[in-house]
Amino acid sequence: MRIRLTAGVTVLDAPLDDNATARDFASLLPLTLQMNDLFKREKYGHLPRSLTAGGEPRFSYEVGDIAYWSPGPDIAVFYAHDGQSIPDPGIIVLAEIGSGVDALKKYDGTVDVTIEAVD
């Protein structure tokens, strides 16, 4: 399954990872989240509920990762790398955007992001 993120005029597609957390995330779609900027490296937004734990927790990220952070419960879209690690309990990657994610830099502060399944 592929997902599409739309923020203003920016449209980004990504294949959904094959793990229980990503499948549970897909069950929430379509979804529009108000996403805020954090550390000039990511946009994050609060999910309406927690997701099933079932992916491999990671304490680092790559530019383009769409990840779930359970304490929020939040998802984050990483558009830049600052070399910092992710605090405990880590993140679970839901999908990976191949290119164009740096376009999210132009949205200072808060932006509404619609996420939908496209397959």
KASUL-V79018 format. One record per residue. N is the residue number from 0. SS is DSSP state (alpha for helix, beta for strand, coil for the rest). OMEGA is omega as a letter, one per 30 degrees, with the letter a starting at -180 (* if undefined). Layout:
n->N ss->SS omega->OMEGA
n->N ss->SS omega->OMEGA
//
This chain:
n->0 ss->coil omega->l
n->1 ss->beta omega->l
n->2 ss->beta omega->l
n->3 ss->beta omega->l
n->4 ss->beta omega->l
n->5 ss->beta omega->l
n->6 ss->beta omega->a
n->7 ss->coil omega->l
n->8 ss->coil omega->a
n->9 ss->beta omega->l
n->10 ss->beta omega->a
n->11 ss->beta omega->l
n->12 ss->beta omega->l
n->13 ss->beta omega->l
n->14 ss->beta omega->l
n->15 ss->beta omega->l
n->16 ss->coil omega->a
n->17 ss->coil omega->l
n->18 ss->coil omega->a
n->19 ss->alpha omega->a
n->20 ss->alpha omega->l
n->21 ss->alpha omega->l
n->22 ss->alpha omega->l
n->23 ss->alpha omega->l
n->24 ss->alpha omega->a
n->25 ss->alpha omega->l
n->26 ss->coil omega->l
n->27 ss->coil omega->a
n->28 ss->coil omega->f
n->29 ss->coil omega->a
n->30 ss->beta omega->l
n->31 ss->beta omega->a
n->32 ss->beta omega->l
n->33 ss->beta omega->a
n->34 ss->beta omega->a
n->35 ss->beta omega->l
n->36 ss->beta omega->l
n->37 ss->beta omega->l
n->38 ss->coil omega->a
n->39 ss->coil omega->l
n->40 ss->coil omega->a
n->41 ss->beta omega->l
n->42 ss->beta omega->l
n->43 ss->beta omega->l
n->44 ss->beta omega->a
n->45 ss->beta omega->l
n->46 ss->coil omega->l
n->47 ss->coil omega->l
n->48 ss->coil omega->l
n->49 ss->coil omega->l
n->50 ss->coil omega->l
n->51 ss->coil omega->l
n->52 ss->coil omega->a
n->53 ss->coil omega->l
n->54 ss->coil omega->a
n->55 ss->coil omega->l
n->56 ss->coil omega->l
n->57 ss->beta omega->a
n->58 ss->coil omega->l
n->59 ss->coil omega->a
n->60 ss->coil omega->l
n->61 ss->coil omega->l
n->62 ss->coil omega->a
n->63 ss->coil omega->l
n->64 ss->beta omega->l
n->65 ss->beta omega->a
n->66 ss->beta omega->l
n->67 ss->beta omega->l
n->68 ss->beta omega->a
n->69 ss->coil omega->a
n->70 ss->coil omega->a
n->71 ss->coil omega->f
n->72 ss->coil omega->a
n->73 ss->beta omega->l
n->74 ss->beta omega->l
n->75 ss->beta omega->l
n->76 ss->beta omega->a
n->77 ss->beta omega->a
n->78 ss->coil omega->l
n->79 ss->coil omega->a
n->80 ss->coil omega->l
n->81 ss->coil omega->l
n->82 ss->coil omega->a
n->83 ss->coil omega->l
n->84 ss->coil omega->l
n->85 ss->coil omega->a
n->86 ss->coil omega->l
n->87 ss->coil omega->g
n->88 ss->coil omega->a
n->89 ss->coil omega->a
n->90 ss->beta omega->l
n->91 ss->beta omega->a
n->92 ss->beta omega->l
n->93 ss->beta omega->a
n->94 ss->beta omega->l
n->95 ss->beta omega->l
n->96 ss->beta omega->a
n->97 ss->coil omega->a
n->98 ss->coil omega->l
n->99 ss->coil omega->a
n->100 ss->alpha omega->l
n->101 ss->alpha omega->l
n->102 ss->alpha omega->l
n->103 ss->alpha omega->l
n->104 ss->alpha omega->a
n->105 ss->alpha omega->l
n->106 ss->coil omega->l
n->107 ss->coil omega->l
n->108 ss->coil omega->a
n->109 ss->coil omega->l
n->110 ss->beta omega->l
n->111 ss->beta omega->a
n->112 ss->beta omega->l
n->113 ss->beta omega->l
n->114 ss->beta omega->a
n->115 ss->beta omega->l
n->116 ss->beta omega->a
n->117 ss->coil omega->l
n->118 ss->coil omega->*
//
